[in-house]
Amino acid sequence: MRRLQLVLAIGLAILVSACNSAPITIPPLSEADIPEMNAAANFPHERYRLEPGDAIQIRYTHHPEMSQDDMVRPDGKINAKLVGPIEVAGLTKNELAKMLERRTADQLKDPEVVISVTRFSDKLVYVAGEVARPGTVPYRKGLTPLQAITASGGFRDTAHYESVILVRTGGAEDKFIARKLDLVQTTNTGMQEPIALAPHDVIFVPRTNIADANIWMRQHVTDMIPLFRGMAVSIPVTAF
């Protein structure tokens, strides 16, 4: 839960910064970044770490009476038989199984535990900025940044394709990773995107400086001076 809150806070900070025309200093995504980005992701189809809302099944091979079905609570805990409340969010299935085996070894003979995820919690990707419908997109395996943007209605005319920002959290010490994506060639030529999205990723599409200048012109000139009301004014400003 803390991880998701961190991602949303970062995404909001990026949005506020971009809307204020502050320089975006996030480095561009390089090929060398991809292993770290993938290691930080919590893919359901790989080495998954349990999250609040996951439904899990606990089975004791030699003690069927100990088996139980449970859901990870919002605080990241479950109430395990013979053990009581324990925090499981952030653990893999194998790590949880080993924990339960250790915690019940003084009460059960040969406690062998198998953990299964019977239903994953909702997995979403967050898309904000200069898209037609900012909001969430359901995660699926292989979802790319451009596909998520398309599912959000596509780029607005004011979008800066060359500086789309991807924020991912996880990995060592719950650090976040933010990288800038250039989607111009993908949009224009169909070039394959270098990275797939993970659950809880934030995609932020910034506004071009041209758009910022036109908004300033509308707010401070065309909407305030009767002579210019209703006129379309475009200011030639080089985009960052």
C-alpha positions as CSV (number, residue, x, y, z in Angstrom):
1,M,0.0,0.0,0.0
2,R,2.8,2.4,0.9
3,R,4.4,1.6,-2.5
4,L,1.3,2.5,-4.4
5,Q,0.9,5.8,-2.4
6,L,4.5,6.6,-3.2
7,V,3.9,6.1,-7.0
8,L,0.8,8.3,-7.0
9,A,2.6,11.0,-5.0
10,I,5.5,11.0,-7.5
11,G,3.2,11.1,-10.4
12,L,1.3,14.1,-9.0
13,A,4.6,15.9,-8.3
14,I,5.7,15.3,-11.9
15,L,2.3,16.6,-13.1
16,V,2.6,19.8,-11.0
17,S,6.1,20.4,-12.1
18,A,5.3,20.0,-15.8
19,C,2.2,22.2,-15.5
20,N,4.4,24.9,-14.0
21,S,6.8,24.6,-17.0
22,A,9.6,23.5,-14.7
23,P,12.5,21.8,-16.4
24,I,12.1,18.0,-16.5
25,T,15.4,16.5,-15.5
26,I,14.4,12.8,-15.5
27,P,16.9,10.9,-17.6
28,P,15.8,9.1,-20.8
29,L,15.3,5.4,-20.7
30,S,18.4,3.5,-21.8
31,E,18.9,-0.2,-22.6
32,A,21.0,-0.5,-19.5
33,D,18.0,0.7,-17.4
34,I,15.7,-2.1,-18.5
35,P,17.0,-4.9,-16.2
36,E,16.6,-2.7,-13.1
37,M,13.2,-1.5,-14.2
38,N,12.0,-5.1,-14.7
39,A,13.5,-6.2,-11.4
40,A,11.5,-3.5,-9.6
41,A,8.2,-4.6,-11.2
42,N,5.8,-6.8,-9.5
43,F,4.5,-8.9,-12.4
44,P,1.8,-11.4,-11.6
45,H,3.3,-13.9,-14.1
46,E,6.8,-13.8,-12.6
47,R,8.3,-13.7,-9.1
48,Y,5.2,-12.1,-7.6
49,R,5.1,-10.3,-4.2
50,L,1.8,-10.5,-2.4
51,E,-0.3,-7.3,-2.3
52,P,-3.4,-6.2,-0.3
53,G,-6.5,-7.6,-2.0
54,D,-4.9,-10.8,-3.1
55,A,-6.9,-14.0,-2.3
56,I,-4.6,-16.8,-1.3
57,Q,-4.9,-20.4,-0.4
58,I,-2.7,-22.0,2.3
59,R,-2.4,-25.8,2.2
60,Y,-0.5,-28.0,4.7
61,T,0.5,-31.1,2.8
62,H,0.4,-33.4,5.9
63,H,-2.2,-31.5,7.9
64,P,-5.3,-30.8,5.8
65,E,-7.1,-29.5,8.8
66,M,-4.7,-26.5,8.8
67,S,-5.6,-25.4,5.3
68,Q,-7.3,-22.1,4.8
69,D,-8.4,-19.5,2.2
70,D,-7.8,-15.9,3.1
71,M,-7.5,-12.4,1.6
72,V,-4.6,-10.0,2.3
73,R,-6.1,-7.1,4.2
74,P,-5.5,-3.4,3.4
75,D,-2.8,-3.4,6.2
76,G,-1.0,-6.2,4.4
77,K,-1.8,-8.9,7.0
78,I,-3.7,-12.2,7.2
79,N,-4.8,-14.2,10.3
80,A,-3.0,-17.5,9.9
81,K,-4.0,-20.6,11.9
82,L,-1.8,-21.3,14.9
83,V,0.2,-18.2,14.1
84,G,-2.3,-15.3,14.3
85,P,-1.9,-11.9,12.5
86,I,1.2,-11.8,10.3
87,E,2.2,-9.3,7.6
88,V,2.4,-11.0,4.2
89,A,2.3,-8.1,1.7
90,G,5.7,-7.9,0.0
91,L,6.5,-11.6,0.4
92,T,6.6,-14.2,-2.4
93,K,4.6,-17.3,-2.1
94,N,7.7,-19.3,-1.2
95,E,8.8,-16.8,1.5
96,L,5.3,-17.0,3.1
97,A,5.3,-20.8,3.0
98,K,8.7,-20.9,4.7
99,M,7.6,-18.4,7.3
100,L,4.5,-20.5,8.2
101,E,6.6,-23.7,8.3
102,R,9.0,-22.0,10.8
103,R,6.2,-20.5,12.9
104,T,4.3,-23.8,13.2
105,A,7.2,-26.2,13.6
106,D,6.9,-26.4,17.4
107,Q,3.2,-27.4,17.1
108,L,3.1,-29.6,13.9
109,K,5.1,-32.5,12.7
110,D,6.8,-31.9,9.4
111,P,4.8,-28.7,8.4
112,E,5.0,-28.5,4.7
113,V,3.2,-25.5,3.3
114,V,2.1,-24.7,-0.3
115,I,0.8,-21.2,-1.1
116,S,-1.3,-20.3,-4.1
117,V,-2.8,-17.0,-5.3
118,T,-6.4,-17.8,-6.3
119,R,-7.3,-14.3,-7.3
120,F,-5.0,-11.3,-7.8
121,S,-6.0,-7.8,-6.6
122,D,-6.9,-5.3,-9.2
123,K,-3.9,-4.4,-11.2
124,L,-4.0,-0.9,-12.8
125,V,-1.7,1.5,-14.7
126,Y,-2.2,5.2,-14.1
127,V,-2.2,7.6,-17.1
128,A,-2.1,11.3,-16.6
129,G,-1.3,14.5,-18.4
130,E,-2.0,15.4,-22.0
131,V,-4.2,12.4,-22.9
132,A,-7.9,12.5,-23.8
133,R,-9.1,10.6,-20.7
134,P,-6.6,10.6,-17.8
135,G,-7.3,7.9,-15.3
136,T,-6.6,4.2,-14.9
137,V,-6.1,1.4,-17.4
138,P,-6.4,-2.3,-16.5
139,Y,-3.0,-4.0,-16.5
140,R,-2.4,-7.0,-18.8
141,K,0.8,-8.9,-19.6
142,G,2.7,-7.1,-22.3
143,L,0.9,-3.8,-22.0
144,T,3.1,-1.0,-23.4
145,P,3.2,2.8,-22.7
146,L,1.7,3.7,-26.1
147,Q,-1.1,1.1,-25.7
148,A,-2.0,2.5,-22.3
149,I,-2.1,6.0,-23.7
150,T,-4.3,4.8,-26.6
151,A,-6.6,3.1,-24.1
152,S,-6.8,6.6,-22.4
153,G,-8.1,8.2,-25.6
154,G,-4.7,8.9,-27.2
155,F,-2.5,12.0,-27.1
156,R,-4.0,15.4,-27.1
157,D,-2.7,18.0,-29.6
158,T,-0.7,19.6,-26.8
159,A,1.2,16.4,-25.9
160,H,4.9,16.3,-25.9
161,Y,5.6,12.8,-27.4
162,E,9.3,13.0,-26.8
163,S,9.2,13.3,-23.0
164,V,6.6,10.8,-21.8
165,I,7.5,9.9,-18.2
166,L,7.3,6.4,-16.7
167,V,7.4,6.1,-13.0
168,R,7.9,2.6,-11.4
169,T,8.4,1.8,-7.8
170,G,9.8,-1.3,-6.1
171,G,13.2,-3.0,-6.0
172,A,15.8,-2.4,-3.4
173,E,14.6,-0.3,-0.4
174,D,11.3,0.4,-2.2
175,K,13.0,3.0,-4.4
176,F,11.2,4.5,-7.3
177,I,12.6,4.7,-10.8
178,A,11.6,7.5,-13.2
179,R,12.6,7.5,-16.9
180,K,11.7,9.6,-19.9
181,L,10.4,7.8,-23.0
182,D,10.5,9.1,-26.6
183,L,7.4,7.8,-28.3
184,V,7.8,9.8,-31.5
185,Q,9.2,7.0,-33.6
186,T,6.8,4.4,-32.2
187,T,3.9,6.7,-33.0
188,N,5.1,7.6,-36.5
189,T,6.7,4.3,-37.7
190,G,5.4,1.6,-35.4
191,M,8.8,1.0,-33.9
192,Q,8.7,-1.6,-31.1
193,E,8.6,0.0,-27.6
194,P,11.6,-0.9,-25.4
195,I,9.7,-1.7,-22.2
196,A,6.4,-3.2,-21.1
197,L,4.4,-1.7,-18.2
198,A,4.0,-3.2,-14.8
199,P,1.1,-3.0,-12.4
200,H,0.9,0.4,-10.6
201,D,3.1,2.2,-13.2
202,V,2.4,5.8,-13.7
203,I,2.6,7.3,-17.2
204,F,2.6,11.0,-17.4
205,V,2.4,12.9,-20.8
206,P,3.7,16.4,-20.4
207,R,2.5,19.5,-22.3
208,T,4.7,21.2,-24.9
209,N,5.9,24.7,-24.2
210,I,3.9,25.8,-27.2
211,A,0.7,24.6,-25.4
212,D,1.8,26.4,-22.2
213,A,2.4,29.6,-24.1
214,N,-1.0,29.4,-25.8
215,I,-2.7,28.8,-22.5
216,W,-0.9,31.8,-21.0
217,M,-2.0,33.9,-24.0
218,R,-5.6,32.8,-23.6
219,Q,-5.7,33.4,-19.9
220,H,-3.9,36.7,-19.8
221,V,-4.7,38.3,-23.1
222,T,-7.5,36.8,-25.3
223,D,-9.9,36.2,-22.4
224,M,-9.2,39.5,-20.7
225,I,-9.1,42.0,-23.5
226,P,-12.4,42.3,-25.4
227,L,-10.7,43.0,-28.7
228,F,-9.1,39.5,-28.7
229,R,-12.0,37.5,-27.3
230,G,-13.0,34.6,-29.6
231,M,-9.8,34.8,-31.6
232,A,-7.5,31.8,-32.0
233,V,-3.9,32.9,-31.1
234,S,-0.9,30.7,-31.6
235,I,2.5,31.6,-30.3
236,P,5.5,30.0,-32.1
237,V,7.6,28.7,-29.2
238,T,10.2,25.9,-29.4
239,A,9.1,22.9,-27.5
240,F,11.5,21.6,-24.8
